[in-house]
């Protein structure tokens, strides 16, 4: 009986300590024969392994979630949380700040906030208005004005044009989700530059003629891709 008590006590200590314990027990018949009892707490080790496996699995899940979130941020078309198009964002911005829309772009606020439409409107004189539009509701979230030095160059590029930024966005909408429209006022072939996205495909750049509204692929990007060895 005493031997059983000693072994039980040692076993409990081993299980609590998570290691291996040894005890010298004396047989109950009093013959003084020493018997070595080794008790190994294997269960504690198994529990530790399970905990580590669970932590590893959680870390892997977190990594996959982070990758998916990064992919979503990289694809502008998936970040639009509503049905407000680029053309509609321009219309809302012009209603708030009258003038000539020169660009519209999905702005992610440097990854620090929600995605919004950012519309640049050339007002009177050299005043520019930057208007932020909610892509889900079309409401104006805010705006600010500033003076720019390139106003004369922009006005010269737009002189004689009959296609607005809004019309350029509408013209290119058949190519995919329009995520930006910008005026290319440099060089002899001035045009609206439009970027579109399609689910599962790379972004594409287009040029919309300022007078005819004709949409053509941006060949300059194609040339850059070929030079870089990019077949996409």
N, C-alpha and C positions, 0 to 999 in steps of 0.2 A: 504493500500500500504506500509506504513512504517513497519507494522508487517511482511509482506512478505520479505522485505529487510533484517530485522534483522535476521529472521529465516534462510534465504539463506546464510547470512554471517556466522552464527554459524555452519550451516551444512558443509560449506566449511572448516572451521577451524577443525571440528571434523574429516573430511576425511583426512586432511593433517596430523593431530596429531595422528591418529590411535586409538583414544579413544572415550569417551563419553562426550558430551558437553551439557550443559543446558543453556537456555536463557529465560528471562522474556520478553514477547512481549506484547505490548499494542494494543488493538483492534482498528481498523480503525474508529469506530463510536464515539470514544472519551469518552466512558462511564467509562473509568478508570479501566475496568475489567482486571485483570492480568491473563494471561494464561501462563502456563508452557509448554515450547517446549523442548522435549528431543530428541536429535539426537544421534544416535549410528552408528559409522562407522564400520559396520560389515565386509564390503568388505576388509578393510585393514587386519583384522585378517585372513580371508580366504586366502589372498595372502601370508601371512606369513606361514600358514600351508602348502600351495602348495609348497612353496620354501623348507620347511623342508622335505616334502615327496620326492621332487626331489633330494635333497642332500642325503637322506637315500638310495634312489634307486641307485644313482651313486656310493655310498660307497659299496653297496652290489655287484654291477657289478665289481668294482675294486677288491673286495675280491675274487670273483669267478675267475677273470682273473689271480690273483696272485696264487690261488690254482692250476689252470691249468698249469701255468708256472712252479710251483714247481714240479708238477707231471711229466711234460716233462723232467725237469732236473734229476729227480730221475730215469727215464728210459733211460739207456745209449743208447739203440737201437734207440730211437726216436730222440736222439740228434745228430746222424750222418747225416750231411747235404748233403752227397754225396754218391757215389757208391764205394768208396775205402774201400776194406775189410781189415781185420787184416793181412791176408797173403800178400796182395798187399802193405800195409804199411811197412811190414818187408822188402819186396823186395826193396822198394824205399830207406829205411834207409841203407840197406847193400850196395846199389849202391853208396850212399853218403859216408858211413863210413864202409869200409870192415872189416869183422870179423865174430863173431858168435852171432846171435840174441838170447838173453836169455829171453826177455820179451817184450810184447807189450800191451799197455793199453790205453783206452780212458781217456784222462786227461782233466778235466774241469777247469784247472788253478785256483783251489780254488774258483770257482764260480765268478772269476773276469774277465774272458775272454772267448773266443770261445773254443769249444771242439776241441782237436787235438789228433792224435795218438802219443803216446810217446813210442819210441822203444829204449830199452837198448841193446847195442851191445858191446860184449867183444872183444877188439882189441888185439894188441900185448902186451906181458908182463902183467902188472896189470892195463892197461889203459881201461877205459870204456867210451863209447860214448853214450850220450842221444840225440836222434834225434827226432825232432817234425815234423810230417807229416800232411798236410792239408787233412782232410777226404773227402773233396769235389773234390779236384784236384789231390791229390797224390804228390804235390810239397813239397819239404823240406822247412819248415818255419824257421828252425834254429837248432843249435846243440851246445853241450858243452862237454868237456872231463874232466875226473877226475880219480884219483887213488883210488882203493878199496882194502881192506884187505882180502876179501873172494874169491879172484880170484882162488886160488888153489883149494878150495872146489868146486867151480863151474866147473872147468876143470875136476876134478875127477869124478863128477856126470855125465858129458857128455862123459867121456871116454868110448868108445865102443858103444855109441848110434848111431843109423842110422836114427832116425827121428828128423828132425829139428823143430824149433818153427813154421816156416812157414807151414811145412807139418802137424804139429799138428793142426794148425788153419784150414787148409783145411779139415782135417779129421773130425773135430767137426762142420764144417759149416752146415752139414745136421741136426744138433740138434737145430739150431736157429742162430741168429746173434751173431757172436763171438765178444765179447767186451774186452777180455783180455786173454793173454797166459802168463804163468809164469812157471819157472822151480822149481820143488820141489826137492831140493837136499839133504833133510834130511831123515833119516831113511833108511830102506832097500829097500822099494818099491819106487824108484825114478821114476818120471814121469813128463809129462807136465800137468799143471793144467790149464784148459780152462773154461772160464765163457761164457755162452750164454744167450741171451734174446729172448723171443717171445712176440709179442704184446698181451697185456692183461694177461700175465702170469708172475709168479715170475721168477727171475733169476735162472739158473741151473748151477751146477759145474760138470765138467767132468775131467777124468784123461785119458791121452793118453800115452800109453806105449812107452818108448824111443826106443825100438827095433822093435816091431811089428806094432806099430801105431794103436793098438786096442783102441777103445773108450769105456770107462765104466763110469757109474755114480760114483760120489765121495761119497762113503759110509760114510766117516767121517762126512760130512755135514748132511747126513740123520740121523746119530746117535745124532748129536748135536741138530737137530730139535726135535727129539723124546724126548730128555732130557728136552728141553725147553717147551714141550707140544705143539709144532707146528706141525700140520698135513699136512701142505703144502709141 
